[in-house]
């Protein structure tokens, strides 16, 4: 099990009643703030059912005034993170509109109307850092992009105007990028840097992360404060995320690599490590896992951005993989075709040239890869895990050497089946688990047993078969396998659903 899969297992274990995330392994009470900002992470990983459950639970614990917090006290930061979660899922859950409006209205109503300064907890309260002072108010920047987005989705210009005014207020803070301040705990400092990126101030965030970089050691670790020997685990995960957002893969990868070495067998992480550590040193806090998952997803996407030059733009008809596709799809004229995880789109490009009457869509997680997809092909930047297409859209779905990179392979395959039209063909070409070690691979990559993909296809109601295929001018040697599945017609799926060997109905009509 790779570290990302382990982290997801931790989330499932500590989702209280599968409705919310807990504070920590030792304090298993539901935490609205983190539950809120976990929702976009879950959606990005294809965990839509859990994201919806989180969103619905938050409705049930919203205070009458619209706020969120702990112990009956409403906090602007906590409320902003629930807004972050709700706007991410609002399109799929329009019933959230009313509670979302209440949360936004409370956030604006309790702020200083002239400056945009958000409500701050009382001194020596929950924001106290002891002798180091108070948490910087600038973390409120992390509430503003969600509020702005809510304004766009709800057509409330007042929210956007307030977010703009509040942003300008906090941007005047001269210490936004001062990691050497006594109260600059990595976790809170990182909130500010990520918020700056979200709000379009990447250059300011670069200055802030340059300050952090001065303290990153050769192993990738950054101290919790500039003047201590211990690390704050969520802060380091957040720094990894921000470095990847800013395109500094080397530092982001180093930070993640160091952190992954600290991962517990449970999949979680203690809040801090090292001599004198005093930030939840014996608790696996939920927000570390959230930012590890965020950073890991970015790491994969940025990997393909920066290695795009190493991948080919074209493929020949004589390549065994291309031959396998052509033999199984037939004439594509008038058909809707998806190349999922397309890379530079070389399979899509060949099919577009051979079948100019086909409507071809190329999807990939890497923006840089998509730049190489030729004109005439629709380009969509997105993960396999939650594709922005309706059910039953494509007559043919291809996934060539891409499923191996999905953080959740089963979720990715389910998405490929979901968007496949009745009577359509799904083709997955990927590497054989029996040949592991033949090629180098990143830690997240997964190869498959010959019957593994067939089994999953059949669980989703597809007829499936597998065969070895050649590649790069070589004959089939077992390294590459082609799995082909055919989706039953809509009538068959509704009338006679397939069943797996447990007797559970798995026809398409029962799938969603």
N, C-alpha and C positions, 0 to 999 in steps of 0.2 A: 504494500500500500504506500503510495507516494505521499509526501507531506501535505499536499493540497487535499487529497482524499481523506487523510487523517483529520485535517482541520474541519472538513465538512462533517465528518462523523461526530466530532465534538459538538458542532452546532446542533445536530439532530438530537444528540443525547441531552443537551442542556437547553433545549427549547421547551419551556415549561408547559406541559400538556399540549405540545406542538402548536402553541398559540403565541409565544413570546420568548425572547431570550432572557436568560437570568443575568444577575450581576456577575456572579463568579461561581466556580465549582464549590466553594465553601459557603457561599451566600446565595442559595438557589431561589431567590425571589425575583419576580419579573421586573425588568428595567425598561420603562417606556422610552427613555432617550435612546438607548442603544438598539432597542427593538425597532425604533423608527429608522435609524440610519443603517440598520442591517438590511432593510427591504431592497434598496437598489443592488446591494451585493448579491442577495438571493436571486433577484431577477436576472442578473448578469450570468449567474451560474445555472439558469434553467430551473430553479427551485420555485416555480410560480405558485404552487399550492401553499407552500410554507410562507411565502411572501404575503399572499392574500390573507392567510390566517393571522399573521402578525398585524396586518393593516386593520383587520376587523376587530382584533382584541383591543387595539389602541382606541377604537371608538368607544368600547365599553368602559374604559378607565379615564376618559377625558373629563376634566373637571367641568362643572356647570358653566364656569366663565370662559371655557375654551382652552385652558392652559394644561400643561403637563409638568410634572416634577416628582418629588418624593415627599412622603409624609404630609401630603395635603398642601404643600407650598408650590406655587407655580413658578417656573424658571423660564426665562427667555431662551436660553440655550437649549434646554430640553424640548421646549415647544417647537423650536426651529428644526430640531432633528426629526420630530414626528412629521412636520410639514415636508421635510426632505423625503421621507418614506412615502407619504401619501401622494405627493405629486408624481413620484415614479410609477405608481400603480393606478393613478386616477383614471386613465383611459380604459383600463380593464374593469375598474370598480367605480362607476359614476356615482354610486350611492355615497361615496366619500365626500362629495362636494360640500354638503352642509357642515359636517364636522371640520373640514378643511377651512372653510370660511371662518368658523368660530375661532379656530386656532390662529389664523392670520390676523383676525380682528383683535384678538387679545394681545398679540405681539405688538401690533401698532398702537393700540389704545394705551398700553402701559408704558410706552416709551416717551421720551421727551419730544414733543411735537416739533420743537424749533430746531433741535440739533440732530435728532435721530438716534440719540443714545438709548440703548435698550436697558430694560430693568435689570439691576445688578443685585445679587444677594447681599445681605447685610455683612458688614465687616466682621471678621473672625468667625464666620459661619462656614458654609459648605465649600467656599472658595479659599479658605485659609490654607496657606502653605507654611504655617508656623513662623519661625524666625525669618523665613525667606519672603514673607509678605503675602500678597493675595494673587490669585490667578489673574493674568492680564485680561482686562475687559475686551481686548482685541479679538479674543476667541469668538466674540459675537459676529465677526465677519463670516463665520462658518454657517450662520443662519440666513444670510442675505441672498445667496443664489437660490435656495429653495423658495424663499418668499417672492423673489422676482419671478421664478418659474410659475408659482401659483398665480401671480398676477396675470401672466400670459395665458395660462390655461383657463382661468376664470373670467378673463376680460375685465380685470379690476386694475385700472391704471393707478389707483391710489396706492396699491401695494408696491408697484414698480417705482412710483415716485418716492415712497418712503424708503425703500431699499436703496435707492440711489443716494438719498440724503444721508442715511445711516452709514452707507459705505464711505462717503466723503468725510464724515465725522471721524470714523475709525482710521482712515488713511492718514489723518493728521498726526496720529500717534508716532512720535519719533523713534520708538523702540520696537517697531514691528519686526525688524530684522536683526535685533540685538540678542544673540544667543548667550552672550555673557552677562545678561541681567540676572540678578539673584533669583527671580521668580520664573525663569525661562525653563521650566521642566519640559523635556523633549516632547512629551505627549501634547501639552498645550501649545507649545511653540509650533508644532507641526500642524495643528488645526489652522493656525494663522497662515502658514505658508500654502497649505492646500487651498484655503479659501481665496488667497490672492490669485492663485492659478485659475480657480473657478470663475472669478470675477473679471478675468482678463488682464491681470497685473502680473503676468509671468516674469517680467523683467525684475520687478521688486522681489518676487519669490526667489529668483536666481540669486539675488544679493543675500537673501536670508539663508539660502541653502549653501552658499559659499562660506558663510560663517560657520555653519554646521560642519562642512567638509574639513575645516581646519582641525577638527577634533576627531574625525573618523580615523581609526587605526588601520593597520595593514590587514587585519582580519575582517574589517568591515563594521566593527562596533563603534557606536557613538555614545558618550556618557549621558546619563540622565540629565545632569546639569553640566555646565562646562568645567566645573571644578570638583567633580566627584569621580571615584573609580568604578561606580556601578552603572548598569544600563537600565533604562526603562523600556520594557519590551514593546508595548504599544507604540511608544514614540519612535523606536527604531523601525517598526513596520511601516509607520506613517512616513518616515523619512524615505524609506525605500519607494513607497508609492509616489511621493512628490518628485523624487529624482527621476523616476520613470516618466512621470507626466512632463517633466522638463527635458526629457531626452538624454539624461545622464545615466545611461544603462550600466556603466561600470560601477558607479557608486551604489546605484540601486540594487544591482545583483549582489554586490559584496555585502550590503546590509542584510539582504534576505538570506544569503548563504550562511552568514553568522547566526542569524536568528533560527534558521531551520535546524541547526545543530543543537539548539536548546529545547526543541519541541519535545513535550512529554509523550509517553506511549499513548495517552488518551487523545492526542491530537491538539491539546491545548498548550498554553504557555503561562508561566508565572508572570506576575506583573513586573518584576524586576529581578536582576541577578547581580551578584558580585558583592564585595566587601562593603558593608554599611547600607545595603539596599533597603529602602523603606517604602517602596510603592507596591503594595500587595505582594510581598515577597513569597508568600505561601499560598496565594490564591491564583487559580487560572481565570483571568478576567476575560469576559466575552469580547471586549472591544479589541484586544490584541488579535484574536482570531479573525475578526472582521477585516482589519487592515492587512493582515497576512494574505487573506483571500483576494482583496483588492489589488495588492501589490503583485501577487503571483499572476493574476489575470493580465495585468499590464506588462509584466515581464515577458509573458508569452507573446503578446501582440508586438511589443517593441523588438523582441528577438527577430521576428520576421521582417519588421521595418528595416532593421539595420543589416540584415543578411540578404536582403532582396537581390542584390547583385550576384549572389551565388546561385540563383535559380534560373532555369532556362525559360525562354519566352515561347519556344515552339516545340512541337512534337510531330514526329513523322507518322504517316499512315501505317508504316511497317512495324512500328513499335508494338509489342505484344499487348500492352495496356490499351492502346488506341484500337487495335484490332478487336479486342474483347468487347469494347464499348460498341463499336460499329455493328458487330455481329448480333448484339443483343437489343439494340434500339430500333433498327430498321430505318425507314424513311422518316425524317423528323419534320418534313415540310408541314407547316401549319400547327406544329406542336409547341407547347410551352416547356422549356428545358431549364433546369437549374444546375449550375456547377457550384456546389457548396464546398467552401474551403478551396477556392479556385487558384490561389497563388497568383501568378501572373496571367492566368487565364488561358494557358496554352491548349487545354482540351476544349474549352469554350470557343477559342479562336478557330481551331480546326473545324469544329462542327458548324460554326457560323459560315465559314468559307464553303464547306461541302453542302450545307443546307441553308441557303440564304433566306428561305421562307420560314425558317424556325425563329421563334422568339426566345432568345437566350439571355438568362440572367446569371451573372457571376457574383458570388458572395465570398468575402474574405474578411478576416479580423484585422488585416494589415492595410492601412491606407497606402503605404508605399507600394505594396504588391499590386493593388488595384490600379495604380497609375499606369501600369504596363498593359492592362486589358485593352484590346483594340477597340476603335469606334464601332458602333452598331450593336454592341453588347451592353445591356443594362448592368451597371455596377452598384453593388450594395455593400457598405462596410458594416459588418455585424459578426457576432459569434454564431457558431452552429447551435448553441444551446438555447437560444430564444430568437428564432428567425422572424423577421417582420413580414411574414406572408400569411395569407389566409389558409385555412385547411383546404386540402384537395386542389391545390393550385397548379401543380406541374405534372405534365405527362411523363417526363423523364427527370430523374434526379441522380446526379453523379456526385460522388464523394471520393476523390482520389488522393491518397496520402494526406488526408486531413483529419479523419476520425481519430487517428492515433494521437493527435494533439489536443483533442477535446478533454477538458478537465473532468467532465462526467460523460464517459463514452455512452452509457445507456441512455442518458438524457439526449445526447446528440443524435443517436440513432432514432429515438422516438420522434424527435423533431423532423428528421428526414422522412420518416413514414407519414407524419402528420400532414406535411405539405404536398405529399404525393397524391395525385388524383386516382380515383378508382380505375382499375385496369392499367395503371401506370407501372413503370419499371424503375426500380432503385438499383443502382450499381455502386458498390463499395469496392475500391481496390486499395489494398494496404498490405502491410508486411506480416509475415508468418512468424508467430511466436516461437516456433521450432528453430528459427534461424537467429534467435537473439545472440548478440555478440558479433555478428557479421559486419555490422555498421555501427559507427558511433551514434549516440542518441542523447538528447537532453533528459533530465530526470523526470519530466512530466510525460514523456512519450510512452505510448503503450502499443505493443504488438499483440496480435490476436491468434488464437487457435483456429484451426480450419473450420471447426463446427461451431465456434463461439458466436460469430456474427449470424450464421444460419439460425442458430437457436433463438437469438434475439429477434430476427426477422419473423420467424414463425410465431413467436409470442405475440407479435403485433399483427398477426393475421396474414402475413405474406407467404406465398410459396417461395422457397429459397433453394439455391444450389451454390456450390463453390467449385472453383477450378484454379489450377496454377496458371500463371500467364508470364510471358516473356517481358523483357524490359531493356531499354537502352541497347537494342540490337542483339541482345542475348536471348537464347531460348529459355523456356520456363525451367527454372531450377528449384522452385519451391520457395524462393524469397518473397515473391509477390503472389498474392491470391486475389481472385476476383469473386466477390459474392454478388449474386444477382437475385433480386426479389421482385415478385409481381404482386401488386395489390389487387384483391378481388374487386369485382364490380360492386357498385353501391347496393344493388339488389341482394347479392350474396352476403355482403357484410351485415345487412339488416335482417335477413331471413334466416341465415344459417351461419352464425358466428363461429369462428374457429375456437377451439379450446385447447389449452395446454394440458400437460399430463396430470395436472392437479384438478382438472375439471373446471377451471376458471375461464369464463368467456373472455376472449381476447379479440373478437372481431372489431372492425373499425368503428362500428356503431357504438360499441361499449367502451371505446378508448378514451374519450374525453367527456 
